[in-house]
Amino acid sequence: MEETEPALVPVQGGEKRVCPEEEKGEAVPSKKPRVNDNNGGKSKHPVKDDEDEEEEMPKDEEEEEDGETFADMMKHGLTELDVGILKFISEHKGFSGILKERYSDFVVHEINREGKTVQLDDLSIPPEEEEAPEPEPAADDLDVLTEEQKKELGELQLFKNKEGDVSIEVVDDTKEKRTQIHKAIKTQFPGLETKTEERDTHKFIVAYHAAGKKALAEVRATAAPRKHSWPKNRGAFCHFVLYKENKDTMDSINVLSKFLRLRPNVFSYMGTKDKRAITVQEIAVLRITAERLSHLNKCLNNFKLGNFCYKNHPLKLGELQGNHFTVVLRNISGSQEQVEQALKSLKETGFINYYGMQRFGTTAVPTYQVGKAILRNDWSEVVDLILKPRPGAEKGYLVRCREEWAKSQDPEAALKKLPVKRCVEGQLLRGLCMYGKKNVITAFGLIPRNNRLMYIHSYQSVVWNTMVSRRIEAFGLNAVEGDLVLKGGTAHMLSAEEAKGLSIHDIVMPLPGYDVIYPSHHVGKGYREMLTADGLDIDTMRHKVKDYSLAGAYRRVVIRPSDVSWEVIQYDDPRVSLVHTDVEKLEDKPGPVFNTEGKYRALRMEFSLPPSTYATMAIREVLKMDTSIKNQTQLNTTWFN
């Protein structure tokens, strides 16, 4: 397939979008920004895709301005060629356009497990459901105990009766009479349980403590109920829709946690969303009322919370069915015919399901190199890759930390150079201080598990990308003998006869691991060759540390988006949003108006993708351009110069 690399036009300035109910003086506690975070402007931040990866690159909490430009920083970054992204499958000629000139040019709506697109369209608080009062016992039921019995039961309730139980003989032995006594004791003396015993043809109701001293605590709690008790008939989790602008999911959860004074782990969600976008997703939080959450709408910038309801379950990562994207590509150069060809191809054929660039990091040390060292059990290399000085601009304190480590190999001295200890470098150094340089595996364990697994999954991803490029190069879009398909979740190898009735849309390729099979054709053999060259044995993917054992998985080679639509629009003001957002609809603000004779042309496209699929890879297929930050930055810099 012909591969082209059209020019990318640089971003232009724009205004900052804020939630309209923002109250001055109650801004979100924020760190010192490294760059202008407005909706638009020449961004120094990596342009990341917005899809549901469970792992993200670790972030530092503080950032500082450095003298070098972002272009200087990215001279040593990765390109698509470095991570195996090589091929296109469409026949049209590529054209240029600006991806994410403004964060409002990239809008993501989650598709929940019921297949419904999550939207923010209701800010109201659900009415409180009144708890049905327990029926009052009849007066006759309470009057079956004598004063002496009540006194004994009261002493038993407060542990003053050394006998440990109270027996009441049932004189008029009927089932109705026994039921009345049981009810009277439990109603008037909370914390006591009762049972019926027969002794010498006589029946007794025996009252006793069900749980020892705990029962006394229950008595006191009953006498003084908690001030903020949670209604029994209300679900324990408040589910809500979170609309956010220019904030990723983890940052958003941290902001909500600070304002509500909660730990972040009381929140749950189905997938993470990236920063430079407008994203709408469902969140659940344990035992926090909708009223309390709704109050945040008055004091938080760039957030809106709504569509509240109570349920009995949290959300789980991966439960979603996918995401719906609305993407604006500004200043497109392609003709109407080129655009039509590109989008029809996307709709009918799809795109190669590569792992996008954000999977591999943005610095001179890619995450997959660390992952390879972990899998090789080369822990000194792991430490060296994470801590050694690296080319390209970095935050000043990280540069000083790396220089200290290179000079002294002293974790305590290097750690002192870091004002922020929660970055990966800080966590690793803290582990080395605690456990010593001879216990690197234990020290490395101080890095959060998801971040540690990110490294080895990054290595799997670069292998997959490389092998899929070889597969497309060798066989194009045809299914061939030796390819793999999934049948009921199990991989099946195709015969030549079976392959005749199938296409590339049915084919899967494995991520390397101990529990997968590989294609029988020469591309399958390429896995073994690549891992051998990297010092790994494809037959022994179990690691002595269980967390780093790779079972492997299967991933579709080509994805066909659903709900694909597009239009070419013209506009004059580059600062105006070209998407009608959920918040604007809620506030009855008019949608964007387009000038048919406008100065600029933009392509607005919509499509839905399954989870763990990269929207930037779909856009790459449309534009036929390298989506790496290094390439985009070089092209932008050239244009500015």
Secondary structure, 3 states (H helix, E strand, C coil): CCCCCCCCCCCCCCCCCCCCCCCCCCCCCCCCCCCCCCCCCCCCCCCCCCCCCCCCCCCCCCCCCCCCCHHHHHHHCCCHHHHCCCCCCCCCCCCCCEECCCHHHEEEEEECCCCCECCCCCCCCCCCCCCCCCCCCCHHHHCCCCHHHHHHHHHHHCCCCCCCEEEEECCCCCHHHHHHHHHHHHHHCCCEEEEEEEECCEEEEEEEECCCHHHHHHHHHHHCCCCCCCCCCCCCEEEEEEEEECCCHHHHHHHHHHHHCCCHHHEEECCCCCCCCEEEEEEEEECCCHHHHHHHHHCCCCEEEEEEEEECCCCCCCCCCEEEEEEEEECCCCCHHHHHHHHHHHHHCCEECCCCHHHHCCCCCCHHHHHHHHHCCCHHHHHHHHHCCCCCCCCHHHHHHHHHHHHHCCHHHHHHCCCCCCCHHHHHHHHHHHHCCCCHHHHHCCCCHHHHHHHHHHHHHHHHHHHHHHHHHHHCCECCCCCEEEECCEEEECCHHHHCCCEHHHCEEEECCCCCCCCCCHHHHHHHHHHHHCCCCCCCCCCCCHHHCCCCEEEECEECCEEEEEEEEEECCCCCCCCCCHHHHHCCCCCCCCCCCCCEEEEEEEEEECCCCCHHHHHHHHHCCCCCHHHHHHHHHHHHC
